[in-house]
Amino acid sequence: MEVIDEIIVHGFPAERGRLIHALVGGSQLHGVKPEGTDDRDLYGIYIETPESYFWQGLEHFVTSRAPQSERNQAGDVDVINTAMT
């Protein structure tokens, strides 16, 4: 699955804007944890629709499979997107 598709599957509100760049980050990018023991950090950049920008500004979209009160476990996914305005 492409990273952009994975971001959308995890709930990015596609009606708010168009993803223009996506990448895998964190420990997976840097190769500092053995495979199968780390979470997956996905980052994206998107351009907001004019309607979203003027009426419902959404600077960032962040979601995680793990609750904020707990550390991520192997297989958890964090998605972080930032708008270009």
Phi and psi restraints in degrees (range 20) as a CNS / XPLOR table:
assign (resid 1 and name C) (resid 2 and name N)
       (resid 2 and name CA) (resid 2 and name C) 1.0 -67.5 20.0 2
assign (resid 2 and name N) (resid 2 and name CA)
       (resid 2 and name C) (resid 3 and name N) 1.0 149.9 20.0 2
assign (resid 2 and name C) (resid 3 and name N)
       (resid 3 and name CA) (resid 3 and name C) 1.0 -60.1 20.0 2
assign (resid 3 and name N) (resid 3 and name CA)
       (resid 3 and name C) (resid 4 and name N) 1.0 -41.3 20.0 2
assign (resid 3 and name C) (resid 4 and name N)
       (resid 4 and name CA) (resid 4 and name C) 1.0 -60.7 20.0 2
assign (resid 4 and name N) (resid 4 and name CA)
       (resid 4 and name C) (resid 5 and name N) 1.0 -43.8 20.0 2
assign (resid 4 and name C) (resid 5 and name N)
       (resid 5 and name CA) (resid 5 and name C) 1.0 -62.3 20.0 2
assign (resid 5 and name N) (resid 5 and name CA)
       (resid 5 and name C) (resid 6 and name N) 1.0 -39.2 20.0 2
assign (resid 5 and name C) (resid 6 and name N)
       (resid 6 and name CA) (resid 6 and name C) 1.0 -65.5 20.0 2
assign (resid 6 and name N) (resid 6 and name CA)
       (resid 6 and name C) (resid 7 and name N) 1.0 -38.4 20.0 2
assign (resid 6 and name C) (resid 7 and name N)
       (resid 7 and name CA) (resid 7 and name C) 1.0 -61.0 20.0 2
assign (resid 7 and name N) (resid 7 and name CA)
       (resid 7 and name C) (resid 8 and name N) 1.0 -44.1 20.0 2
assign (resid 7 and name C) (resid 8 and name N)
       (resid 8 and name CA) (resid 8 and name C) 1.0 -64.0 20.0 2
assign (resid 8 and name N) (resid 8 and name CA)
       (resid 8 and name C) (resid 9 and name N) 1.0 -42.6 20.0 2
assign (resid 8 and name C) (resid 9 and name N)
       (resid 9 and name CA) (resid 9 and name C) 1.0 -59.1 20.0 2
assign (resid 9 and name N) (resid 9 and name CA)
       (resid 9 and name C) (resid 10 and name N) 1.0 -33.4 20.0 2
assign (resid 9 and name C) (resid 10 and name N)
       (resid 10 and name CA) (resid 10 and name C) 1.0 -84.4 20.0 2
assign (resid 10 and name N) (resid 10 and name CA)
       (resid 10 and name C) (resid 11 and name N) 1.0 11.3 20.0 2
assign (resid 10 and name C) (resid 11 and name N)
       (resid 11 and name CA) (resid 11 and name C) 1.0 107.5 20.0 2
assign (resid 11 and name N) (resid 11 and name CA)
       (resid 11 and name C) (resid 12 and name N) 1.0 6.0 20.0 2
assign (resid 11 and name C) (resid 12 and name N)
       (resid 12 and name CA) (resid 12 and name C) 1.0 -57.4 20.0 2
assign (resid 12 and name N) (resid 12 and name CA)
       (resid 12 and name C) (resid 13 and name N) 1.0 128.1 20.0 2
assign (resid 12 and name C) (resid 13 and name N)
       (resid 13 and name CA) (resid 13 and name C) 1.0 -74.7 20.0 2
assign (resid 13 and name N) (resid 13 and name CA)
       (resid 13 and name C) (resid 14 and name N) 1.0 90.4 20.0 2
assign (resid 13 and name C) (resid 14 and name N)
       (resid 14 and name CA) (resid 14 and name C) 1.0 -57.0 20.0 2
assign (resid 14 and name N) (resid 14 and name CA)
       (resid 14 and name C) (resid 15 and name N) 1.0 -26.4 20.0 2
assign (resid 14 and name C) (resid 15 and name N)
       (resid 15 and name CA) (resid 15 and name C) 1.0 -70.3 20.0 2
assign (resid 15 and name N) (resid 15 and name CA)
       (resid 15 and name C) (resid 16 and name N) 1.0 -12.5 20.0 2
assign (resid 15 and name C) (resid 16 and name N)
       (resid 16 and name CA) (resid 16 and name C) 1.0 -84.8 20.0 2
assign (resid 16 and name N) (resid 16 and name CA)
       (resid 16 and name C) (resid 17 and name N) 1.0 -21.3 20.0 2
assign (resid 16 and name C) (resid 17 and name N)
       (resid 17 and name CA) (resid 17 and name C) 1.0 175.8 20.0 2
assign (resid 17 and name N) (resid 17 and name CA)
       (resid 17 and name C) (resid 18 and name N) 1.0 178.9 20.0 2
assign (resid 17 and name C) (resid 18 and name N)
       (resid 18 and name CA) (resid 18 and name C) 1.0 -111.4 20.0 2
assign (resid 18 and name N) (resid 18 and name CA)
       (resid 18 and name C) (resid 19 and name N) 1.0 121.9 20.0 2
assign (resid 18 and name C) (resid 19 and name N)
       (resid 19 and name CA) (resid 19 and name C) 1.0 -68.0 20.0 2
assign (resid 19 and name N) (resid 19 and name CA)
       (resid 19 and name C) (resid 20 and name N) 1.0 130.0 20.0 2
assign (resid 19 and name C) (resid 20 and name N)
       (resid 20 and name CA) (resid 20 and name C) 1.0 -115.1 20.0 2
assign (resid 20 and name N) (resid 20 and name CA)
       (resid 20 and name C) (resid 21 and name N) 1.0 -14.3 20.0 2
assign (resid 20 and name C) (resid 21 and name N)
       (resid 21 and name CA) (resid 21 and name C) 1.0 -156.7 20.0 2
assign (resid 21 and name N) (resid 21 and name CA)
       (resid 21 and name C) (resid 22 and name N) 1.0 140.9 20.0 2
assign (resid 21 and name C) (resid 22 and name N)
       (resid 22 and name CA) (resid 22 and name C) 1.0 -146.1 20.0 2
assign (resid 22 and name N) (resid 22 and name CA)
       (resid 22 and name C) (resid 23 and name N) 1.0 148.1 20.0 2
assign (resid 22 and name C) (resid 23 and name N)
       (resid 23 and name CA) (resid 23 and name C) 1.0 -153.8 20.0 2
assign (resid 23 and name N) (resid 23 and name CA)
       (resid 23 and name C) (resid 24 and name N) 1.0 159.8 20.0 2
assign (resid 23 and name C) (resid 24 and name N)
       (resid 24 and name CA) (resid 24 and name C) 1.0 -92.4 20.0 2
assign (resid 24 and name N) (resid 24 and name CA)
       (resid 24 and name C) (resid 25 and name N) 1.0 132.0 20.0 2
assign (resid 24 and name C) (resid 25 and name N)
       (resid 25 and name CA) (resid 25 and name C) 1.0 -125.7 20.0 2
assign (resid 25 and name N) (resid 25 and name CA)
       (resid 25 and name C) (resid 26 and name N) 1.0 -155.9 20.0 2
assign (resid 25 and name C) (resid 26 and name N)
       (resid 26 and name CA) (resid 26 and name C) 1.0 65.3 20.0 2
assign (resid 26 and name N) (resid 26 and name CA)
       (resid 26 and name C) (resid 27 and name N) 1.0 -151.8 20.0 2
assign (resid 26 and name C) (resid 27 and name N)
       (resid 27 and name CA) (resid 27 and name C) 1.0 -64.0 20.0 2
assign (resid 27 and name N) (resid 27 and name CA)
       (resid 27 and name C) (resid 28 and name N) 1.0 -29.3 20.0 2
assign (resid 27 and name C) (resid 28 and name N)
       (resid 28 and name CA) (resid 28 and name C) 1.0 -65.7 20.0 2
assign (resid 28 and name N) (resid 28 and name CA)
       (resid 28 and name C) (resid 29 and name N) 1.0 -40.4 20.0 2
assign (resid 28 and name C) (resid 29 and name N)
       (resid 29 and name CA) (resid 29 and name C) 1.0 -64.2 20.0 2
assign (resid 29 and name N) (resid 29 and name CA)
       (resid 29 and name C) (resid 30 and name N) 1.0 -42.0 20.0 2
assign (resid 29 and name C) (resid 30 and name N)
       (resid 30 and name CA) (resid 30 and name C) 1.0 -87.0 20.0 2
assign (resid 30 and name N) (resid 30 and name CA)
       (resid 30 and name C) (resid 31 and name N) 1.0 -11.1 20.0 2
assign (resid 30 and name C) (resid 31 and name N)
       (resid 31 and name CA) (resid 31 and name C) 1.0 66.7 20.0 2
assign (resid 31 and name N) (resid 31 and name CA)
       (resid 31 and name C) (resid 32 and name N) 1.0 35.6 20.0 2
assign (resid 31 and name C) (resid 32 and name N)
       (resid 32 and name CA) (resid 32 and name C) 1.0 -98.4 20.0 2
assign (resid 32 and name N) (resid 32 and name CA)
       (resid 32 and name C) (resid 33 and name N) 1.0 -1.6 20.0 2
assign (resid 32 and name C) (resid 33 and name N)
       (resid 33 and name CA) (resid 33 and name C) 1.0 -128.8 20.0 2
assign (resid 33 and name N) (resid 33 and name CA)
       (resid 33 and name C) (resid 34 and name N) 1.0 144.9 20.0 2
assign (resid 33 and name C) (resid 34 and name N)
       (resid 34 and name CA) (resid 34 and name C) 1.0 -62.6 20.0 2
assign (resid 34 and name N) (resid 34 and name CA)
       (resid 34 and name C) (resid 35 and name N) 1.0 143.0 20.0 2
assign (resid 34 and name C) (resid 35 and name N)
       (resid 35 and name CA) (resid 35 and name C) 1.0 -56.3 20.0 2
assign (resid 35 and name N) (resid 35 and name CA)
       (resid 35 and name C) (resid 36 and name N) 1.0 139.2 20.0 2
assign (resid 35 and name C) (resid 36 and name N)
       (resid 36 and name CA) (resid 36 and name C) 1.0 91.3 20.0 2
assign (resid 36 and name N) (resid 36 and name CA)
       (resid 36 and name C) (resid 37 and name N) 1.0 -5.7 20.0 2
assign (resid 36 and name C) (resid 37 and name N)
       (resid 37 and name CA) (resid 37 and name C) 1.0 -113.5 20.0 2
assign (resid 37 and name N) (resid 37 and name CA)
       (resid 37 and name C) (resid 38 and name N) 1.0 -6.5 20.0 2
assign (resid 37 and name C) (resid 38 and name N)
       (resid 38 and name CA) (resid 38 and name C) 1.0 -109.2 20.0 2
assign (resid 38 and name N) (resid 38 and name CA)
       (resid 38 and name C) (resid 39 and name N) 1.0 162.5 20.0 2
assign (resid 38 and name C) (resid 39 and name N)
       (resid 39 and name CA) (resid 39 and name C) 1.0 -82.8 20.0 2
assign (resid 39 and name N) (resid 39 and name CA)
       (resid 39 and name C) (resid 40 and name N) 1.0 -178.8 20.0 2
assign (resid 39 and name C) (resid 40 and name N)
       (resid 40 and name CA) (resid 40 and name C) 1.0 -121.1 20.0 2
assign (resid 40 and name N) (resid 40 and name CA)
       (resid 40 and name C) (resid 41 and name N) 1.0 121.0 20.0 2
assign (resid 40 and name C) (resid 41 and name N)
       (resid 41 and name CA) (resid 41 and name C) 1.0 -106.8 20.0 2
assign (resid 41 and name N) (resid 41 and name CA)
       (resid 41 and name C) (resid 42 and name N) 1.0 119.6 20.0 2
assign (resid 41 and name C) (resid 42 and name N)
       (resid 42 and name CA) (resid 42 and name C) 1.0 -113.4 20.0 2
assign (resid 42 and name N) (resid 42 and name CA)
       (resid 42 and name C) (resid 43 and name N) 1.0 133.6 20.0 2
assign (resid 42 and name C) (resid 43 and name N)
       (resid 43 and name CA) (resid 43 and name C) 1.0 -123.0 20.0 2
assign (resid 43 and name N) (resid 43 and name CA)
       (resid 43 and name C) (resid 44 and name N) 1.0 142.7 20.0 2
assign (resid 43 and name C) (resid 44 and name N)
       (resid 44 and name CA) (resid 44 and name C) 1.0 -142.7 20.0 2
assign (resid 44 and name N) (resid 44 and name CA)
       (resid 44 and name C) (resid 45 and name N) 1.0 158.4 20.0 2
assign (resid 44 and name C) (resid 45 and name N)
       (resid 45 and name CA) (resid 45 and name C) 1.0 -124.3 20.0 2
assign (resid 45 and name N) (resid 45 and name CA)
       (resid 45 and name C) (resid 46 and name N) 1.0 134.3 20.0 2
assign (resid 45 and name C) (resid 46 and name N)
       (resid 46 and name CA) (resid 46 and name C) 1.0 -136.3 20.0 2
assign (resid 46 and name N) (resid 46 and name CA)
       (resid 46 and name C) (resid 47 and name N) 1.0 158.5 20.0 2
assign (resid 46 and name C) (resid 47 and name N)
       (resid 47 and name CA) (resid 47 and name C) 1.0 -105.1 20.0 2
assign (resid 47 and name N) (resid 47 and name CA)
       (resid 47 and name C) (resid 48 and name N) 1.0 122.4 20.0 2
assign (resid 47 and name C) (resid 48 and name N)
       (resid 48 and name CA) (resid 48 and name C) 1.0 -68.7 20.0 2
assign (resid 48 and name N) (resid 48 and name CA)
       (resid 48 and name C) (resid 49 and name N) 1.0 150.1 20.0 2
assign (resid 48 and name C) (resid 49 and name N)
       (resid 49 and name CA) (resid 49 and name C) 1.0 -70.0 20.0 2
assign (resid 49 and name N) (resid 49 and name CA)
       (resid 49 and name C) (resid 50 and name N) 1.0 155.5 20.0 2
assign (resid 49 and name C) (resid 50 and name N)
       (resid 50 and name CA) (resid 50 and name C) 1.0 -56.4 20.0 2
assign (resid 50 and name N) (resid 50 and name CA)
       (resid 50 and name C) (resid 51 and name N) 1.0 -39.2 20.0 2
assign (resid 50 and name C) (resid 51 and name N)
       (resid 51 and name CA) (resid 51 and name C) 1.0 -63.1 20.0 2
assign (resid 51 and name N) (resid 51 and name CA)
       (resid 51 and name C) (resid 52 and name N) 1.0 -43.1 20.0 2
assign (resid 51 and name C) (resid 52 and name N)
       (resid 52 and name CA) (resid 52 and name C) 1.0 -65.8 20.0 2
assign (resid 52 and name N) (resid 52 and name CA)
       (resid 52 and name C) (resid 53 and name N) 1.0 -42.7 20.0 2
assign (resid 52 and name C) (resid 53 and name N)
       (resid 53 and name CA) (resid 53 and name C) 1.0 -62.9 20.0 2
assign (resid 53 and name N) (resid 53 and name CA)
       (resid 53 and name C) (resid 54 and name N) 1.0 -47.6 20.0 2
assign (resid 53 and name C) (resid 54 and name N)
       (resid 54 and name CA) (resid 54 and name C) 1.0 -79.6 20.0 2
assign (resid 54 and name N) (resid 54 and name CA)
       (resid 54 and name C) (resid 55 and name N) 1.0 -31.0 20.0 2
assign (resid 54 and name C) (resid 55 and name N)
       (resid 55 and name CA) (resid 55 and name C) 1.0 -110.0 20.0 2
assign (resid 55 and name N) (resid 55 and name CA)
       (resid 55 and name C) (resid 56 and name N) 1.0 -27.1 20.0 2
assign (resid 55 and name C) (resid 56 and name N)
       (resid 56 and name CA) (resid 56 and name C) 1.0 -141.6 20.0 2
assign (resid 56 and name N) (resid 56 and name CA)
       (resid 56 and name C) (resid 57 and name N) 1.0 43.9 20.0 2
assign (resid 56 and name C) (resid 57 and name N)
       (resid 57 and name CA) (resid 57 and name C) 1.0 -37.6 20.0 2
assign (resid 57 and name N) (resid 57 and name CA)
       (resid 57 and name C) (resid 58 and name N) 1.0 127.7 20.0 2
assign (resid 57 and name C) (resid 58 and name N)
       (resid 58 and name CA) (resid 58 and name C) 1.0 -130.2 20.0 2
assign (resid 58 and name N) (resid 58 and name CA)
       (resid 58 and name C) (resid 59 and name N) 1.0 93.2 20.0 2
assign (resid 58 and name C) (resid 59 and name N)
       (resid 59 and name CA) (resid 59 and name C) 1.0 -65.6 20.0 2
assign (resid 59 and name N) (resid 59 and name CA)
       (resid 59 and name C) (resid 60 and name N) 1.0 -41.9 20.0 2
assign (resid 59 and name C) (resid 60 and name N)
       (resid 60 and name CA) (resid 60 and name C) 1.0 -135.4 20.0 2
assign (resid 60 and name N) (resid 60 and name CA)
       (resid 60 and name C) (resid 61 and name N) 1.0 150.7 20.0 2
assign (resid 60 and name C) (resid 61 and name N)
       (resid 61 and name CA) (resid 61 and name C) 1.0 -123.4 20.0 2
assign (resid 61 and name N) (resid 61 and name CA)
       (resid 61 and name C) (resid 62 and name N) 1.0 121.6 20.0 2
assign (resid 61 and name C) (resid 62 and name N)
       (resid 62 and name CA) (resid 62 and name C) 1.0 -132.4 20.0 2
assign (resid 62 and name N) (resid 62 and name CA)
       (resid 62 and name C) (resid 63 and name N) 1.0 133.5 20.0 2
assign (resid 62 and name C) (resid 63 and name N)
       (resid 63 and name CA) (resid 63 and name C) 1.0 -146.5 20.0 2
assign (resid 63 and name N) (resid 63 and name CA)
       (resid 63 and name C) (resid 64 and name N) 1.0 155.7 20.0 2
assign (resid 63 and name C) (resid 64 and name N)
       (resid 64 and name CA) (resid 64 and name C) 1.0 -148.3 20.0 2
assign (resid 64 and name N) (resid 64 and name CA)
       (resid 64 and name C) (resid 65 and name N) 1.0 145.2 20.0 2
assign (resid 64 and name C) (resid 65 and name N)
       (resid 65 and name CA) (resid 65 and name C) 1.0 -71.3 20.0 2
assign (resid 65 and name N) (resid 65 and name CA)
       (resid 65 and name C) (resid 66 and name N) 1.0 -29.7 20.0 2
assign (resid 65 and name C) (resid 66 and name N)
       (resid 66 and name CA) (resid 66 and name C) 1.0 -89.5 20.0 2
assign (resid 66 and name N) (resid 66 and name CA)
       (resid 66 and name C) (resid 67 and name N) 1.0 144.2 20.0 2
assign (resid 66 and name C) (resid 67 and name N)
       (resid 67 and name CA) (resid 67 and name C) 1.0 -63.4 20.0 2
assign (resid 67 and name N) (resid 67 and name CA)
       (resid 67 and name C) (resid 68 and name N) 1.0 152.2 20.0 2
assign (resid 67 and name C) (resid 68 and name N)
       (resid 68 and name CA) (resid 68 and name C) 1.0 -60.5 20.0 2
assign (resid 68 and name N) (resid 68 and name CA)
       (resid 68 and name C) (resid 69 and name N) 1.0 -25.2 20.0 2
assign (resid 68 and name C) (resid 69 and name N)
       (resid 69 and name CA) (resid 69 and name C) 1.0 -80.6 20.0 2
assign (resid 69 and name N) (resid 69 and name CA)
       (resid 69 and name C) (resid 70 and name N) 1.0 -4.7 20.0 2
assign (resid 69 and name C) (resid 70 and name N)
       (resid 70 and name CA) (resid 70 and name C) 1.0 -125.9 20.0 2
assign (resid 70 and name N) (resid 70 and name CA)
       (resid 70 and name C) (resid 71 and name N) 1.0 152.6 20.0 2
assign (resid 70 and name C) (resid 71 and name N)
       (resid 71 and name CA) (resid 71 and name C) 1.0 -72.4 20.0 2
assign (resid 71 and name N) (resid 71 and name CA)
       (resid 71 and name C) (resid 72 and name N) 1.0 150.0 20.0 2
assign (resid 71 and name C) (resid 72 and name N)
       (resid 72 and name CA) (resid 72 and name C) 1.0 -66.4 20.0 2
assign (resid 72 and name N) (resid 72 and name CA)
       (resid 72 and name C) (resid 73 and name N) 1.0 146.8 20.0 2
assign (resid 72 and name C) (resid 73 and name N)
       (resid 73 and name CA) (resid 73 and name C) 1.0 -108.4 20.0 2
assign (resid 73 and name N) (resid 73 and name CA)
       (resid 73 and name C) (resid 74 and name N) 1.0 170.7 20.0 2
assign (resid 73 and name C) (resid 74 and name N)
       (resid 74 and name CA) (resid 74 and name C) 1.0 -55.6 20.0 2
assign (resid 74 and name N) (resid 74 and name CA)
       (resid 74 and name C) (resid 75 and name N) 1.0 132.9 20.0 2
assign (resid 74 and name C) (resid 75 and name N)
       (resid 75 and name CA) (resid 75 and name C) 1.0 91.5 20.0 2
assign (resid 75 and name N) (resid 75 and name CA)
       (resid 75 and name C) (resid 76 and name N) 1.0 -14.3 20.0 2
assign (resid 75 and name C) (resid 76 and name N)
       (resid 76 and name CA) (resid 76 and name C) 1.0 -67.0 20.0 2
assign (resid 76 and name N) (resid 76 and name CA)
       (resid 76 and name C) (resid 77 and name N) 1.0 153.9 20.0 2
assign (resid 76 and name C) (resid 77 and name N)
       (resid 77 and name CA) (resid 77 and name C) 1.0 -127.2 20.0 2
assign (resid 77 and name N) (resid 77 and name CA)
       (resid 77 and name C) (resid 78 and name N) 1.0 130.2 20.0 2
assign (resid 77 and name C) (resid 78 and name N)
       (resid 78 and name CA) (resid 78 and name C) 1.0 -109.7 20.0 2
assign (resid 78 and name N) (resid 78 and name CA)
       (resid 78 and name C) (resid 79 and name N) 1.0 136.3 20.0 2
assign (resid 78 and name C) (resid 79 and name N)
       (resid 79 and name CA) (resid 79 and name C) 1.0 -122.8 20.0 2
assign (resid 79 and name N) (resid 79 and name CA)
       (resid 79 and name C) (resid 80 and name N) 1.0 126.4 20.0 2
assign (resid 79 and name C) (resid 80 and name N)
       (resid 80 and name CA) (resid 80 and name C) 1.0 -130.6 20.0 2
assign (resid 80 and name N) (resid 80 and name CA)
       (resid 80 and name C) (resid 81 and name N) 1.0 121.6 20.0 2
assign (resid 80 and name C) (resid 81 and name N)
       (resid 81 and name CA) (resid 81 and name C) 1.0 -126.1 20.0 2
assign (resid 81 and name N) (resid 81 and name CA)
       (resid 81 and name C) (resid 82 and name N) 1.0 142.3 20.0 2
assign (resid 81 and name C) (resid 82 and name N)
       (resid 82 and name CA) (resid 82 and name C) 1.0 -122.4 20.0 2
assign (resid 82 and name N) (resid 82 and name CA)
       (resid 82 and name C) (resid 83 and name N) 1.0 137.0 20.0 2
assign (resid 82 and name C) (resid 83 and name N)
       (resid 83 and name CA) (resid 83 and name C) 1.0 -82.9 20.0 2
assign (resid 83 and name N) (resid 83 and name CA)
       (resid 83 and name C) (resid 84 and name N) 1.0 145.4 20.0 2
assign (resid 83 and name C) (resid 84 and name N)
       (resid 84 and name CA) (resid 84 and name C) 1.0 -102.9 20.0 2
assign (resid 84 and name N) (resid 84 and name CA)
       (resid 84 and name C) (resid 85 and name N) 1.0 114.5 20.0 2
